[in-house]
Amino acid sequence: MKTRVILGIVLTLTLIGCSNTTKVASEPPATSTTLDQQEPDKPYTKDDAIAAFKKDKDYSNYEITDYVLVEDDKLPLLKAVISFHDHEANTDSNLAFVYGDTILRVGFATNEVDGVKTYEIADNSQLTYVGNGAVTTSIRKIETNEVIDYKITFSHDESTSTTNFEVVAEKPTK
């Protein structure tokens, strides 16, 4: 079941490609990891975010490439967003949202050919939290050196336990 959910997310996001597009993916959490409860007065730190990300053994093939801590009154359970490289799938275009006691992952520019790395994080890309569950980052299409800016928005509906990711790719105008 877990494999089907992950495969569904990957296939959905593969269809997104790199065109000017908006896509909403509504799936149950792809990955869920219970975290230790934070002390209410202790601020959430980089070390907390990285420890939460690495707590599950399934993350052993991942390398953290960037992160941003989140303080957002509209999404108080969203603590951090982590950009990572998946060595097994050989993809750089992955984000992990640390939300309460779960880790929710999304890949947003997947390899077009199995085993061939098509995209990587752009040299000057900086993962930035822009508010309302949204982060921005840039990737580079390796074959053409084209840099594509992405905005990935996370939302969670507590009443239905549904997580949504909206992925918007914008090709630069030249």
matplotlib code that plots the C-alpha trace (Angstrom):
import matplotlib.pyplot as plt

x = [0.0, 2.8, 4.6, 1.5, 1.0, 4.6, 4.4, 1.2, 2.8, 5.9, 3.9, 1.7, 4.7, 6.4, 3.5, 4.0, 7.4, 8.9, 6.2, 4.4, 1.9, 0.0, -0.8, -2.5, -1.6, -3.9, -2.6, -2.3, 1.1, 3.8, 5.9, 5.0, 7.5, 6.6, 8.9, 9.7, 7.5, 9.1, 9.2, 6.7, 9.2, 12.1, 12.5, 12.7, 16.3, 18.2, 19.4, 15.8, 14.8, 17.7, 17.2, 13.5, 14.4, 17.0, 15.1, 13.5, 15.9, 14.3, 16.1, 19.6, 19.9, 19.2, 21.6, 20.3, 21.1, 19.3, 16.7, 14.6, 13.0, 9.4, 7.5, 4.0, 1.0, -1.3, 0.5, 1.8, 2.6, 4.9, 8.4, 10.8, 11.3, 14.3, 15.6, 17.4, 19.1, 17.8, 20.9, 18.8, 16.5, 19.4, 17.2, 17.8, 14.3, 12.8, 11.4, 10.5, 8.0, 8.3, 4.7, 4.0, 5.0, 5.2, 7.6, 5.8, 7.9, 7.3, 9.5, 8.7, 11.0, 11.6, 14.0, 12.5, 14.6, 15.2, 18.8, 19.6, 19.8, 17.9, 17.6, 19.7, 19.4, 20.7, 24.0, 22.5, 19.3, 18.2, 15.3, 13.1, 9.9, 7.5, 4.5, 1.2, 3.0, 4.9, 8.6, 10.6, 13.7, 15.4, 16.5, 18.7, 17.9, 21.3, 21.0, 20.3, 21.5, 18.0, 17.1, 13.5, 12.0, 9.6, 7.0, 5.8, 2.9, 2.0, -1.4, -3.0, -6.7, -7.0, -10.7, -10.0, -6.3, -5.5, -2.2, -1.9, 1.1, 0.7, 3.6, 4.1, 7.1, 7.9, 10.4, 12.5, 11.7, 14.7]
y = [0.0, 2.4, 1.6, 2.4, 5.7, 6.7, 5.5, 7.5, 10.6, 10.1, 9.5, 12.5, 14.7, 13.3, 14.4, 17.9, 18.2, 21.6, 23.5, 26.5, 24.5, 24.4, 21.0, 20.1, 16.7, 15.5, 12.3, 10.8, 11.4, 9.6, 9.2, 9.6, 9.6, 10.1, 12.7, 13.3, 16.0, 19.4, 21.3, 24.2, 26.9, 25.5, 27.1, 24.7, 24.5, 23.4, 20.4, 19.5, 19.6, 17.5, 15.0, 14.7, 14.2, 11.5, 9.7, 7.2, 4.7, 5.2, 8.5, 6.9, 7.3, 11.0, 14.0, 17.3, 20.1, 23.0, 23.7, 26.6, 26.9, 28.0, 30.2, 30.8, 31.7, 30.3, 26.9, 26.6, 22.9, 23.5, 23.6, 23.3, 22.5, 20.4, 20.1, 16.8, 14.6, 11.1, 9.0, 5.9, 7.7, 10.1, 13.2, 16.6, 18.0, 16.7, 18.5, 17.2, 19.3, 18.8, 19.1, 18.4, 14.8, 13.8, 14.2, 14.7, 14.4, 15.6, 15.3, 18.1, 17.6, 13.9, 12.2, 11.5, 8.5, 5.8, 6.1, 9.3, 12.5, 15.1, 17.9, 19.3, 22.2, 25.3, 26.7, 29.9, 28.4, 29.1, 27.4, 30.3, 30.2, 32.8, 32.2, 30.3, 27.0, 28.0, 27.7, 28.7, 27.1, 26.8, 23.8, 23.4, 21.1, 19.4, 18.9, 22.5, 24.4, 26.0, 27.3, 26.8, 28.5, 26.5, 27.4, 24.5, 25.1, 22.7, 22.5, 20.1, 19.7, 18.5, 17.5, 15.1, 14.4, 15.3, 16.8, 18.8, 20.0, 22.6, 22.7, 25.7, 25.8, 29.0, 29.1, 32.2, 34.9, 36.0]
z = [0.0, 1.0, -2.3, -4.3, -2.6, -3.2, -6.8, -7.3, -6.0, -8.2, -11.3, -10.6, -10.1, -13.2, -15.2, -13.9, -15.7, -16.1, -18.0, -16.7, -14.7, -11.5, -10.1, -6.9, -5.5, -2.7, -1.1, 2.4, 3.8, 1.8, 4.9, 8.5, 11.3, 15.0, 16.5, 20.2, 21.7, 21.7, 25.0, 24.6, 25.6, 23.6, 20.1, 17.2, 15.8, 12.8, 14.8, 15.7, 12.0, 10.9, 13.7, 12.8, 9.1, 9.9, 12.6, 10.2, 8.7, 5.3, 5.1, 5.1, 1.3, 1.5, 1.8, 3.1, 0.6, 2.3, 5.0, 6.3, 9.7, 9.7, 12.1, 10.6, 12.8, 10.0, 10.1, 13.6, 13.3, 10.3, 11.8, 8.9, 5.2, 4.1, 0.6, -0.1, -2.6, -3.0, -3.8, -4.6, -7.2, -8.0, -7.7, -6.1, -6.4, -3.2, -0.2, 3.3, 5.3, 9.1, 10.2, 13.9, 14.4, 10.7, 7.9, 4.5, 1.3, -2.2, -5.3, -7.8, -10.9, -11.3, -13.6, -17.1, -17.7, -15.0, -13.7, -15.5, -13.4, -15.3, -12.8, -9.9, -7.5, -9.2, -8.0, -6.6, -5.4, -1.9, -0.3, 1.0, 3.0, 1.6, 4.0, 3.9, 3.6, 0.5, -0.3, -3.4, -4.9, -8.3, -10.2, -13.3, -16.2, -16.6, -20.4, -21.3, -18.1, -18.0, -14.5, -13.5, -10.4, -8.4, -5.8, -3.7, -1.3, 1.5, 3.1, 5.6, 6.3, 9.9, 9.5, 6.7, 7.5, 3.9, 2.8, -0.4, -2.4, -5.1, -7.4, -9.7, -12.2, -13.9, -16.8, -16.8, -19.4, -21.5]

ax = plt.figure().add_subplot(projection="3d")
ax.plot(x, y, z, "-o")
ax.set_aspect("equal")
plt.show()
